[in-house]
Amino acid sequence: MKNHPELYSKRIKKIIKNFEKETTEDLFDSWQEAHDFVLDPTVINQYIGGDMGTNELLVSRALLFNEFEDVSDLMFDSVKGSLDEKNLLTQECENYLFELKSFLTVQKKDPLIKTKTVKSAVFKYDFEEIRKANYHIDPNSLPVLDIPLNFDFFHDENQQKHISNQIKLYSHHAHGLGKLLQNSNLNMIFRRFNKSTRQMERR
């Protein structure tokens, strides 16, 4: 990923460029210069009043979080490129990565909205069994299902309450989304999943 900047979308490049700018442009040449600046009463009052000071990491994290598809493309293109460089990118790997990317998109994109909605999608791999294996699988020997499985994706009641509380807590804060992500267990934000109950009933 680091060695292939061509994989980055325009939006991700812009976020990273702004992060680099914000974290380097106000550096000081000496300890004394930094000391004199931060202890200046005018500067202190500006920080207290909120006119100065930005947590660049929180801001950038929130911006990237809202660009899920671009980040997902970057991650999976990087994985495929790395496997290809090592002559390990088989057709089976490509098929699995394609399905996994689609699966994670349903599970993790826009997890803070419509938390009572159940989403459904069909996949050629049994991701419930893959989960039981802690995702430690070999795509080259992973069976592809003749009859695709339907999965339901949802937030359970505890997740719904957690997300609602976190949004209320941070909605009025500066950089609220960044703070929410920093101080939340993301396992409580991303959707759970199970094989569709309708499918189980048909069986």
C-alpha positions as CSV (number, residue, x, y, z in Angstrom):
1,M,0.0,0.0,0.0
2,K,2.8,2.4,0.9
3,N,4.7,1.6,-2.2
4,H,1.8,2.0,-4.6
5,P,0.3,5.5,-4.3
6,E,-1.5,4.9,-7.6
7,L,-4.0,2.7,-5.7
8,Y,-5.3,5.7,-3.7
9,S,-8.4,7.4,-4.8
10,K,-8.6,11.2,-5.2
11,R,-10.6,11.5,-2.0
12,I,-8.2,9.4,0.1
13,K,-5.2,11.3,-1.4
14,K,-6.9,14.6,-0.4
15,I,-7.5,13.4,3.2
16,I,-4.0,12.2,3.6
17,K,-2.5,15.3,2.1
18,N,-4.5,17.5,4.4
19,F,-3.5,15.4,7.4
20,E,0.2,15.7,6.5
21,K,-0.2,19.5,6.1
22,E,-2.1,19.9,9.4
23,T,0.5,17.9,11.3
24,T,3.6,19.6,9.9
25,E,2.9,23.2,9.0
26,D,2.8,24.4,12.7
27,L,6.0,22.6,13.9
28,F,8.6,24.8,15.6
29,D,12.3,25.0,15.0
30,S,13.3,24.8,18.6
31,W,12.0,23.8,22.0
32,Q,12.2,27.4,23.2
33,E,10.1,28.7,20.3
34,A,7.4,26.1,21.1
35,H,7.6,26.9,24.8
36,D,7.2,30.6,24.2
37,F,4.3,30.1,21.8
38,V,2.1,27.8,24.0
39,L,2.6,29.9,27.1
40,D,1.6,33.1,25.3
41,P,-1.7,34.3,27.1
42,T,-3.3,35.2,23.8
43,V,-2.6,31.8,22.4
44,I,-3.9,30.1,25.6
45,N,-7.2,32.1,25.5
46,Q,-7.6,31.1,21.8
47,Y,-7.2,27.4,22.7
48,I,-9.7,27.8,25.6
49,G,-12.2,29.6,23.3
50,G,-11.9,26.9,20.7
51,D,-10.4,29.3,18.1
52,M,-7.2,27.3,17.9
53,G,-6.4,23.7,18.1
54,T,-7.5,20.8,16.0
55,N,-7.1,17.1,16.6
56,E,-6.0,16.2,13.1
57,L,-6.1,12.4,13.8
58,L,-9.8,12.6,14.9
59,V,-10.8,14.7,11.9
60,S,-9.0,12.4,9.3
61,R,-10.3,9.2,10.9
62,A,-13.8,10.5,10.6
63,L,-13.3,11.5,7.0
64,L,-11.8,8.1,6.1
65,F,-14.7,6.4,7.9
66,N,-17.1,8.1,5.6
67,E,-15.2,7.0,2.5
68,F,-15.8,3.3,3.2
69,E,-15.9,2.1,-0.4
70,D,-12.7,4.0,-1.4
71,V,-10.9,2.5,1.7
72,S,-12.2,-0.9,0.9
73,D,-11.0,-0.7,-2.7
74,L,-7.6,0.4,-1.5
75,M,-7.3,-2.5,1.0
76,F,-8.4,-5.2,-1.4
77,D,-6.4,-3.9,-4.3
78,S,-3.4,-3.9,-2.1
79,V,-4.0,-7.4,-0.9
80,K,-4.4,-8.6,-4.5
81,G,-1.3,-6.7,-5.7
82,S,0.7,-8.2,-2.8
83,L,-0.4,-11.7,-3.6
84,D,0.2,-11.2,-7.3
85,E,3.8,-10.0,-6.7
86,K,4.4,-13.3,-4.9
87,N,2.7,-15.3,-7.6
88,L,0.0,-16.4,-5.1
89,L,-3.0,-14.7,-6.6
90,T,-5.0,-17.7,-7.9
91,Q,-8.5,-17.5,-9.4
92,E,-9.8,-19.1,-6.1
93,C,-8.2,-16.3,-4.1
94,E,-9.7,-13.6,-6.4
95,N,-13.2,-15.2,-6.2
96,Y,-13.0,-15.3,-2.4
97,L,-11.7,-11.7,-2.1
98,F,-14.5,-10.5,-4.3
99,E,-17.1,-12.2,-2.1
100,L,-15.4,-11.1,1.1
101,K,-15.3,-7.5,0.0
102,S,-19.0,-7.6,-0.8
103,F,-19.7,-9.2,2.5
104,L,-17.8,-6.7,4.5
105,T,-19.4,-3.8,2.7
106,V,-22.9,-5.0,3.8
107,Q,-21.6,-5.6,7.3
108,K,-19.6,-2.4,7.9
109,K,-20.7,0.4,5.5
110,D,-22.8,3.2,7.2
111,P,-23.2,1.3,10.5
112,L,-24.5,4.2,12.5
113,I,-27.7,4.8,10.4
114,K,-30.9,2.7,10.2
115,T,-29.7,0.5,13.0
116,K,-33.1,-1.3,13.2
117,T,-33.0,-2.3,9.6
118,V,-32.1,-5.9,8.6
119,K,-30.1,-6.2,5.4
120,S,-29.9,-9.4,3.4
121,A,-27.4,-10.6,0.8
122,V,-26.5,-13.8,-1.0
123,F,-23.0,-15.4,-1.0
124,K,-21.3,-18.4,-2.4
125,Y,-19.2,-19.0,0.7
126,D,-20.5,-20.0,4.1
127,F,-19.3,-17.0,6.1
128,E,-20.8,-18.4,9.3
129,E,-18.4,-21.4,9.1
130,I,-15.6,-19.0,8.1
131,R,-16.3,-16.9,11.2
132,K,-16.1,-20.0,13.4
133,A,-12.7,-20.6,11.9
134,N,-11.7,-17.1,12.9
135,Y,-11.2,-16.4,9.2
136,H,-8.1,-18.5,9.2
137,I,-8.9,-20.2,5.9
138,D,-7.2,-21.1,2.6
139,P,-9.3,-19.8,-0.3
140,N,-7.6,-22.3,-2.6
141,S,-9.3,-25.2,-0.7
142,L,-12.4,-23.4,0.5
143,P,-15.6,-25.0,-0.9
144,V,-17.8,-22.9,-3.2
145,L,-21.5,-23.5,-2.5
146,D,-23.6,-24.9,-5.3
147,I,-26.6,-23.2,-3.8
148,P,-25.6,-19.7,-2.5
149,L,-26.6,-18.8,1.1
150,N,-28.7,-15.9,2.2
151,F,-27.3,-13.9,5.2
152,D,-29.1,-11.4,7.3
153,F,-27.1,-8.4,8.7
154,F,-28.4,-6.5,11.7
155,H,-27.7,-4.6,14.9
156,D,-28.9,-6.5,18.0
157,E,-30.7,-4.6,20.8
158,N,-27.5,-4.0,22.8
159,Q,-25.8,-2.5,19.7
160,Q,-28.8,-0.3,18.9
161,K,-28.7,1.1,22.5
162,H,-24.9,1.5,22.4
163,I,-24.9,3.4,19.1
164,S,-27.8,5.6,20.2
165,N,-26.0,6.5,23.4
166,Q,-22.7,7.2,21.7
167,I,-24.4,9.4,19.1
168,K,-26.2,11.4,21.9
169,L,-22.9,11.6,23.8
170,Y,-20.8,12.9,21.0
171,S,-23.2,14.7,18.7
172,H,-22.6,18.1,20.2
173,H,-18.8,17.7,20.5
174,A,-16.3,19.2,18.1
175,H,-15.1,16.3,15.8
176,G,-17.9,14.2,17.3
177,L,-17.6,11.3,14.8
178,G,-13.9,11.1,15.3
179,K,-14.3,11.0,19.1
180,L,-17.1,8.4,18.8
181,L,-14.9,6.1,16.7
182,Q,-11.9,6.6,19.1
183,N,-13.9,5.8,22.2
184,S,-16.1,3.1,20.9
185,N,-15.7,-0.6,20.6
186,L,-16.2,-1.0,16.9
187,N,-17.5,-4.6,17.4
188,M,-20.5,-2.9,18.9
189,I,-21.0,-0.8,15.8
190,F,-20.6,-3.1,12.9
191,R,-23.5,-5.3,12.1
192,R,-23.9,-8.9,13.3
193,F,-24.8,-11.6,10.8
194,N,-26.5,-15.0,10.6
195,K,-27.8,-17.3,7.9
196,S,-31.3,-16.1,7.0
197,T,-34.0,-17.6,9.2
198,R,-36.3,-17.8,6.1
199,Q,-33.7,-19.9,4.5
200,M,-33.4,-22.2,7.5
201,E,-37.2,-22.5,7.5
202,R,-37.2,-23.6,3.9
203,R,-34.8,-26.3,4.8
